[in-house]
């Protein structure tokens, strides 16, 4: 065993931390180099960028985490985008009408998100329709409700009293840490989390072992609804308003957040899903902010979107072929070992 | 039990799915359905008019209220409203659905296209669009007897509004830098094209600029573009949709460069960019003036009553579409065509489809906004283009109406005349 391998074996925690941090750091470094060399601007150019990063990070993190609640168990819930619209528009406007400010908007949206998510979960466990198909149907219904609510005006947070807190950096950090703690406990240490992981391993065995897989699914959908609602509130704080959509357009939010989720789950192999998804979201946000700097040299937002999703495509190609790469590495290691053994034997024989 | 529940839920979901699919085709009432009525009959029958929409914002909400709550009961018509139509294919589908539902006419706020006109023509349906003829030469030159014409903003007047505001609020040498959001002009959005053009014309006239490229080409750019001009002024065109994740960070990035003190938007984006503009102003200690398109709404009230870090309203100047005037003109063109006077009330002096123009209203302070309180108020039902105004445009109430007389009436609408009309 080489010294490096020995070091890695002895410092597993350090190596895992480095692996988790390395990806966002590398993305930032690459974007920084590209931005500075082409536009003369830094990726994080001012405090405005930091605020934008934090707000978009918590939004992207929560949404990706919400998707992961069900996705890891083989349920792709395509209605999460519409749950976000419904929860934020109904809950947010209710909180604003009660003059509860940003915190009220956040809490009420979360509650509505939980109800919206729980309803989808209730339908799923009773109907057993394919989650994706159920999600598409529910998307259309939820979109229509949120479109017709509040006279088609959606949720407008700009200029509303008390919502400035949603752009406060300390508040954002506090909410992010709180969500991390709660979700880590829920996923990793709570009875719900143990059962969820058992179901993730093998649903039938979990069921045979006495785990109520239906209750677990209902809780997963509820948690997902709450998380996407939080994501929606911070997204609205950035964009000032949330305009309702129709025709399954809410799905674009779902698919755009699959990128940080996919990166996050890949990173999670050396940490846990919560930290992994946070690091994945951070990587994607560095990419988006870095690409935004290219606007200064004439790159359109269409091209930026194209690059962003091309990176995702490349990442997915790598993910799909990761085992083949590992296979080649293992083969090389075996060959090297065989050669070394043969040489050793030859030396002994000589 | 489970099976019953399953069946019930499946039935409900299927029903909901069907309802959702037709959600955009809701109508105002059950009224009688008729065939094509572009044959000149004035039998007092209820006409059915399809309205194709491109957006879902304040303006559309106001329009819907105007058509549903005022026009429909007053003039015995029925409307079928679309959902947000993303492209021409969606418009075509909507029109076909309307025709199947017995629509007599289509008012198109999305396309400005001979393809749609032809589709309506083949089905004997009157076709009216919001837009300008320049954007649809084939529609202008083609033979479309049931095409009743265009209604759109008076571009010259709009350019005047921007120019006058720029005159008072910009430096003499234009050194502050102008960021112009062309929004969806590159994708053919008629309103964004018109306003982008008006902004560029306003800047051109204010500073006596000569652009290296024609304005007609500039408004269609799909990349962030610095407009090359003989005075070397920094004018940057920023196209794109606010719905894209990368649009707002792009605006933020450009504003953070500190090169722009003027942000002029061709779309109704002042609300979406407000947070970003405020944050840049606060972080860099600069004052960015914002000019945009708007509609009378609580959003606009909030924008003028919310102060930026420099103590100014978060929006400095808006041009507001007197929504009901535009809607009255498209309705009048459609209604007159349905009542058989398309050749007189919907054709210009050359016999071509008429080009109805309305004037935008400018607002640059909370005080000016306060004066407009109650104008086109959907909740109160107080419309600039009320019954007396609309009656002057319809053949049923004014048999001598012509395209020229409608245009004269529209041209007479300004802040003072509206104030007088609204009492």
Boltz contact constraints between the chains, C-beta under 6 A:
constraints:
  - contact:
      token1: [A, 45]
      token2: [B, 256]
      max_distance: 6.0
  - contact:
      token1: [A, 46]
      token2: [B, 256]
      max_distance: 6.0
  - contact:
      token1: [A, 46]
      token2: [B, 283]
      max_distance: 6.0
  - contact:
      token1: [A, 47]
      token2: [B, 283]
      max_distance: 6.0
  - contact:
      token1: [A, 48]
      token2: [B, 256]
      max_distance: 6.0
  - contact:
      token1: [A, 48]
      token2: [B, 279]
      max_distance: 6.0
  - contact:
      token1: [A, 48]
      token2: [B, 280]
      max_distance: 6.0
  - contact:
      token1: [A, 48]
      token2: [B, 283]
      max_distance: 6.0
  - contact:
      token1: [A, 126]
      token2: [B, 5]
      max_distance: 6.0
  - contact:
      token1: [A, 127]
      token2: [B, 6]
      max_distance: 6.0
  - contact:
      token1: [A, 127]
      token2: [B, 9]
      max_distance: 6.0
  - contact:
      token1: [A, 137]
      token2: [B, 13]
      max_distance: 6.0
  - contact:
      token1: [A, 137]
      token2: [B, 17]
      max_distance: 6.0
  - contact:
      token1: [A, 140]
      token2: [B, 20]
      max_distance: 6.0
  - contact:
      token1: [A, 141]
      token2: [B, 16]
      max_distance: 6.0
  - contact:
      token1: [A, 144]
      token2: [B, 20]
      max_distance: 6.0
  - contact:
      token1: [A, 144]
      token2: [B, 23]
      max_distance: 6.0
  - contact:
      token1: [A, 151]
      token2: [B, 61]
      max_distance: 6.0
  - contact:
      token1: [A, 152]
      token2: [B, 56]
      max_distance: 6.0
  - contact:
      token1: [A, 152]
      token2: [B, 61]
      max_distance: 6.0
  - contact:
      token1: [A, 156]
      token2: [B, 299]
      max_distance: 6.0
  - contact:
      token1: [A, 158]
      token2: [B, 271]
      max_distance: 6.0
  - contact:
      token1: [A, 158]
      token2: [B, 274]
      max_distance: 6.0
  - contact:
      token1: [A, 159]
      token2: [B, 302]
      max_distance: 6.0
  - contact:
      token1: [A, 159]
      token2: [B, 306]
      max_distance: 6.0
  - contact:
      token1: [A, 239]
      token2: [B, 272]
      max_distance: 6.0
  - contact:
      token1: [A, 240]
      token2: [B, 271]
      max_distance: 6.0
  - contact:
      token1: [A, 240]
      token2: [B, 272]
      max_distance: 6.0
  - contact:
      token1: [A, 240]
      token2: [B, 274]
      max_distance: 6.0
  - contact:
      token1: [A, 240]
      token2: [B, 275]
      max_distance: 6.0
  - contact:
      token1: [A, 241]
      token2: [B, 271]
      max_distance: 6.0
  - contact:
      token1: [A, 246]
      token2: [B, 83]
      max_distance: 6.0
  - contact:
      token1: [A, 246]
      token2: [B, 84]
      max_distance: 6.0
  - contact:
      token1: [A, 289]
      token2: [B, 249]
      max_distance: 6.0
  - contact:
      token1: [A, 292]
      token2: [B, 249]
      max_distance: 6.0
  - contact:
      token1: [A, 292]
      token2: [B, 250]
      max_distance: 6.0
  - contact:
      token1: [A, 292]
      token2: [B, 253]
      max_distance: 6.0
  - contact:
      token1: [A, 293]
      token2: [B, 253]
      max_distance: 6.0
  - contact:
      token1: [A, 295]
      token2: [B, 224]
      max_distance: 6.0
  - contact:
      token1: [A, 295]
      token2: [B, 250]
      max_distance: 6.0
  - contact:
      token1: [A, 295]
      token2: [B, 253]
      max_distance: 6.0
  - contact:
      token1: [A, 295]
      token2: [B, 254]
      max_distance: 6.0
  - contact:
      token1: [A, 296]
      token2: [B, 257]
      max_distance: 6.0
  - contact:
      token1: [A, 298]
      token2: [B, 223]
      max_distance: 6.0
  - contact:
      token1: [A, 298]
      token2: [B, 224]
      max_distance: 6.0
  - contact:
      token1: [A, 300]
      token2: [B, 222]
      max_distance: 6.0
  - contact:
      token1: [A, 300]
      token2: [B, 223]
      max_distance: 6.0
  - contact:
      token1: [A, 300]
      token2: [B, 224]
      max_distance: 6.0
  - contact:
      token1: [A, 301]
      token2: [B, 240]
      max_distance: 6.0
  - contact:
      token1: [A, 301]
      token2: [B, 244]
      max_distance: 6.0
  - contact:
      token1: [A, 301]
      token2: [B, 246]
      max_distance: 6.0
  - contact:
      token1: [A, 301]
      token2: [B, 247]
      max_distance: 6.0
  - contact:
      token1: [A, 301]
      token2: [B, 250]
      max_distance: 6.0
  - contact:
      token1: [A, 304]
      token2: [B, 246]
      max_distance: 6.0
  - contact:
      token1: [A, 305]
      token2: [B, 244]
      max_distance: 6.0
  - contact:
      token1: [A, 305]
      token2: [B, 246]
      max_distance: 6.0
